[in-house]
Amino acid sequence: MSDDAETSDALADNRASWDDRAGIHAASDFYAVDALIADPGAVTDVVRRDLAVLTPHLAAGPGLTRGSVSGRSLLHLQCHIGDDTLSWWRLGACDVHGLDFSPKALEQARGIAERVGAPITFVEGDARYASDIIARTFDVVVTSTGTIVWLPDLEAWARSIATLLEPGGVFLIRDDHPVLGAMEFEPWTITTDYLSGGGQSDYVSDQSYTGDPMPSHTNHEWVHDLSEVVTVLLDAGLRIEALGEHPAMDWRPMEGMVHTDAGWQLPEGSPRIPLTFSVVARKPRD
């Protein structure tokens, strides 16, 4: 299904923004790419937290260890510069693929993989239609941290994930909680929609979430509440195995947040609200 002209223009704006971010992010302290490459045992904090959610759903099998991605084929959707994709490979995932819509981000991703000799396949495309681009299936499909707000709709995304999973395969999403978007990351006043279906949100920014300056771009995001995420996955034929809401996140959008091993958290005494969510879903075998 093709997008209407307004959505296509919005996606083109977003792609240009992420193209400009790619080199800035690869050189930033936030991503610390050189340090990641230098330590062959290092994995990103994002993947470490993703794995903690995924671990209970990775069963033992022939040649497979319970709780480990080692020996399992894996697809990373919206992989950006590939640091997390590399981390999954370092954890033992095989036939690792990463997909992103930004060609400049994929240039960085391929360069990072080449520097460590990681045989990762990177593919350019829209995550909603990944199954039209990648003609194979995977044991694990993952996406994480700041991803689905960049997708105008989720129905095709969910169907694509279901198609890309092996029977018995598992999908993980862990992302910023949509309630934070409703507050524009400025607690405690609701300023925009939490519920899906209100259209796109547009804003101009000349700074990345890494704190680095970048060329000014108009960005477009779409609200997807938790019920939408769960419903599209169920409608695609997947079985929900876990739904989580977590008090920590992978970046620092608000002043006063405290860094812990779990991620950035609100200071002691703040209202207890979810900062990230996670969903684990499985493709039935029959």
C-alpha positions as CSV (number, residue, x, y, z in Angstrom):
1,M,0.0,0.0,0.0
2,S,1.4,3.4,-1.0
3,D,1.4,6.4,1.3
4,D,-0.5,9.6,0.5
5,A,1.4,12.6,-0.7
6,E,1.5,14.3,2.8
7,T,2.8,11.1,4.5
8,S,5.4,10.5,1.7
9,D,6.7,14.1,2.1
10,A,6.8,13.7,5.9
11,L,8.8,10.5,5.6
12,A,11.2,12.2,3.1
13,D,11.8,14.9,5.7
14,N,12.4,12.3,8.4
15,R,14.9,10.4,6.2
16,A,16.8,13.6,5.5
17,S,17.0,14.3,9.2
18,W,18.2,10.8,10.0
19,D,20.7,11.0,7.2
20,D,22.2,14.1,8.8
21,R,22.2,12.5,12.2
22,A,24.1,9.4,11.1
23,G,27.6,10.8,11.0
24,I,27.0,13.1,14.0
25,H,25.8,10.1,16.1
26,A,28.7,7.9,14.9
27,A,31.2,10.5,16.2
28,S,29.3,11.3,19.4
29,D,30.1,10.5,23.0
30,F,26.6,9.3,23.4
31,Y,27.2,6.3,21.0
32,A,30.9,5.9,21.9
33,V,31.5,3.9,18.7
34,D,35.3,3.7,19.0
35,A,35.1,2.3,22.5
36,L,32.5,-0.3,21.5
37,I,34.7,-1.4,18.6
38,A,37.8,-1.5,20.7
39,D,36.3,-4.0,23.3
40,P,35.3,-7.2,21.6
41,G,33.2,-8.2,24.6
42,A,31.2,-4.9,24.8
43,V,27.5,-4.6,24.1
44,T,25.4,-1.5,24.2
45,D,23.3,-0.7,27.3
46,V,20.2,-0.7,25.0
47,V,20.8,-4.3,24.0
48,R,21.7,-5.4,27.6
49,R,18.3,-4.1,28.7
50,D,16.5,-5.6,25.7
51,L,18.1,-9.0,26.4
52,A,16.9,-8.8,30.0
53,V,13.3,-8.6,28.8
54,L,13.8,-11.2,26.0
55,T,15.7,-13.8,28.1
56,P,12.7,-15.6,29.7
57,H,11.2,-16.2,26.2
58,L,14.3,-17.9,24.7
59,A,13.7,-21.6,25.2
60,A,16.4,-24.3,25.0
61,G,16.5,-26.4,21.9
62,P,18.9,-28.4,19.7
63,G,22.1,-26.4,19.8
64,L,20.3,-23.6,21.7
65,T,20.7,-22.4,25.3
66,R,17.8,-21.2,27.3
67,G,17.9,-17.4,27.7
68,S,20.5,-16.9,25.0
69,V,20.3,-15.6,21.4
70,S,23.4,-17.6,20.6
71,G,22.8,-19.7,17.5
72,R,19.5,-17.9,16.7
73,S,19.0,-15.9,13.5
74,L,18.1,-12.3,14.2
75,L,16.7,-9.3,12.4
76,H,17.0,-5.8,13.9
77,L,14.5,-3.4,12.5
78,Q,15.2,0.4,12.4
79,C,18.8,-0.4,13.3
80,H,20.2,3.2,12.7
81,I,24.0,3.1,12.8
82,G,24.2,-0.6,13.7
83,D,25.8,-0.4,17.2
84,D,23.0,-2.4,18.7
85,T,23.0,-4.8,15.7
86,L,26.7,-5.5,16.3
87,S,25.9,-6.1,20.0
88,W,23.4,-8.8,19.1
89,W,26.0,-10.5,16.9
90,R,28.5,-10.3,19.7
91,L,25.9,-12.1,21.9
92,G,26.1,-15.0,19.5
93,A,23.1,-14.3,17.2
94,C,23.8,-15.7,13.7
95,D,22.7,-14.6,10.2
96,V,22.2,-11.2,11.7
97,H,20.4,-8.6,9.5
98,G,19.8,-4.9,10.2
99,L,17.2,-2.8,8.3
100,D,16.9,1.0,8.3
101,F,15.4,3.6,5.9
102,S,18.4,6.0,6.1
103,P,21.2,5.1,3.6
104,K,23.6,7.3,5.5
105,A,22.9,5.4,8.7
106,L,23.5,2.2,6.9
107,E,26.9,3.4,5.6
108,Q,27.9,4.0,9.2
109,A,26.5,0.6,10.2
110,R,28.4,-1.2,7.5
111,G,31.6,0.6,8.4
112,I,31.3,-0.3,12.0
113,A,30.6,-4.0,11.2
114,E,33.6,-4.1,8.8
115,R,35.9,-2.6,11.5
116,V,35.3,-5.6,13.7
117,G,34.8,-8.2,10.9
118,A,31.2,-8.9,11.8
119,P,29.3,-10.6,8.9
120,I,26.1,-8.6,9.3
121,T,23.8,-7.9,6.4
122,F,22.4,-4.4,6.3
123,V,19.3,-3.7,4.2
124,E,17.7,-0.3,3.2
125,G,14.0,-0.1,3.5
126,D,10.8,0.9,5.4
127,A,10.3,-1.3,8.5
128,R,6.6,-1.5,7.7
129,Y,7.4,-3.5,4.5
130,A,10.5,-5.4,5.6
131,S,9.1,-8.7,4.5
132,D,8.8,-7.4,1.0
133,I,12.6,-6.7,1.0
134,I,14.0,-9.6,3.0
135,A,13.2,-13.0,1.5
136,R,13.8,-15.2,4.5
137,T,12.7,-15.8,8.1
138,F,14.3,-15.4,11.5
139,D,14.2,-16.9,15.0
140,V,14.2,-13.5,16.6
141,V,13.1,-10.0,15.4
142,V,13.8,-7.0,17.6
143,T,13.3,-3.2,17.5
144,S,14.1,-0.8,20.3
145,T,14.3,2.7,21.6
146,G,12.8,5.6,19.7
147,T,11.5,3.6,16.7
148,I,7.7,3.3,16.2
149,V,7.0,7.0,16.4
150,W,8.7,7.3,13.0
151,L,6.2,4.9,11.4
152,P,2.9,6.4,10.2
153,D,0.9,3.2,10.8
154,L,1.6,-0.2,12.4
155,E,-0.7,-2.6,10.7
156,A,1.7,-3.4,7.8
157,W,4.6,-3.4,10.3
158,A,3.0,-6.1,12.4
159,R,2.1,-8.2,9.4
160,S,5.6,-7.9,8.1
161,I,7.0,-9.0,11.5
162,A,4.7,-12.0,11.6
163,T,5.9,-13.0,8.0
164,L,9.5,-12.6,8.9
165,L,9.4,-14.8,12.0
166,E,10.0,-18.5,11.9
167,P,7.1,-20.6,13.5
168,G,7.9,-20.4,17.2
169,G,10.0,-17.3,16.6
170,V,9.9,-14.4,19.0
171,F,9.5,-10.6,18.6
172,L,10.6,-8.0,21.0
173,I,9.9,-4.3,21.1
174,R,11.1,-2.1,23.9
175,D,10.6,1.6,23.4
176,D,9.9,5.0,25.0
177,H,6.5,4.9,26.7
178,P,3.9,6.8,24.6
179,V,2.7,8.7,27.7
180,L,6.0,10.6,27.6
181,G,5.3,11.8,24.1
182,A,1.9,13.1,25.4
183,M,3.8,15.2,27.9
184,E,6.4,16.2,25.2
185,F,8.9,14.9,27.7
186,E,8.1,17.7,30.1
187,P,6.3,16.3,33.1
188,W,3.8,16.8,34.5
189,T,1.5,18.5,32.0
190,I,-0.3,16.7,29.2
191,T,0.3,18.7,26.0
192,T,-0.6,16.4,23.1
193,D,-2.3,13.2,22.3
194,Y,-1.6,9.9,24.0
195,L,-4.2,7.9,22.1
196,S,-3.5,6.8,18.6
197,G,-5.2,8.2,15.5
198,G,-4.8,12.0,16.0
199,G,-2.5,12.5,13.0
200,Q,1.1,13.4,12.8
201,S,3.1,15.7,15.1
202,D,5.5,18.1,13.4
203,Y,8.4,20.0,15.0
204,V,11.7,21.7,13.9
205,S,14.9,20.7,15.7
206,D,18.6,21.6,15.3
207,Q,19.8,19.3,18.1
208,S,19.8,15.5,18.4
209,Y,18.9,13.5,21.4
210,T,22.6,12.9,21.9
211,G,23.0,16.6,22.8
212,D,24.9,17.3,19.6
213,P,24.0,20.1,17.3
214,M,22.9,19.2,13.8
215,P,21.4,20.9,10.7
216,S,17.8,22.1,11.3
217,H,15.1,19.7,10.1
218,T,11.4,19.4,10.2
219,N,10.5,16.1,11.9
220,H,7.3,14.2,11.9
221,E,6.2,11.6,14.4
222,W,3.0,9.5,14.9
223,V,1.4,8.5,18.1
224,H,1.0,4.8,18.8
225,D,-0.6,3.9,22.2
226,L,0.0,0.6,23.9
227,S,-3.4,-0.8,22.9
228,E,-2.6,-0.2,19.2
229,V,0.8,-1.9,19.5
230,V,-0.7,-4.9,21.2
231,T,-3.7,-5.1,18.9
232,V,-1.8,-5.0,15.6
233,L,0.5,-7.8,16.8
234,L,-2.5,-9.9,17.8
235,D,-4.3,-9.1,14.5
236,A,-1.2,-10.2,12.7
237,G,-1.5,-13.7,14.3
238,L,1.2,-13.3,17.0
239,R,0.7,-14.4,20.6
240,I,1.5,-11.9,23.3
241,E,3.7,-13.4,26.0
242,A,4.7,-10.4,28.0
243,L,3.8,-6.7,28.4
244,G,6.0,-4.5,30.6
245,E,6.1,-0.9,31.7
246,H,9.4,0.2,33.1
247,P,10.6,3.2,35.2
248,A,13.9,3.7,33.3
249,M,14.9,4.7,29.8
250,D,17.9,4.7,27.5
251,W,18.4,8.5,27.1
252,R,17.9,11.6,29.2
253,P,15.0,13.8,27.8
254,M,14.3,15.6,31.1
255,E,16.3,17.6,33.5
256,G,16.9,16.1,36.9
257,M,17.0,12.5,35.8
258,V,19.4,10.1,37.6
259,H,21.6,7.6,35.8
260,T,21.4,4.0,37.1
261,D,22.4,0.6,35.8
262,A,18.8,0.3,34.7
263,G,19.0,3.5,32.7
264,W,17.9,7.1,33.2
265,Q,15.3,7.4,36.0
266,L,13.3,10.2,37.6
267,P,14.7,11.3,41.0
268,E,13.6,9.9,44.3
269,G,10.2,11.2,45.4
270,S,8.9,11.7,41.8
271,P,5.6,10.1,40.8
272,R,6.1,6.6,39.6
273,I,5.2,6.6,35.9
274,P,6.4,4.3,33.1
275,L,9.2,5.6,31.0
276,T,9.6,2.7,28.6
277,F,7.4,-0.2,27.7
278,S,8.1,-3.7,26.2
279,V,6.1,-6.3,24.4
280,V,7.2,-9.9,23.6
281,A,5.2,-11.8,21.1
282,R,5.6,-15.2,19.5
283,K,4.5,-16.7,16.2
284,P,2.6,-19.9,16.8
285,R,3.9,-23.1,15.4
286,D,0.6,-24.3,14.0
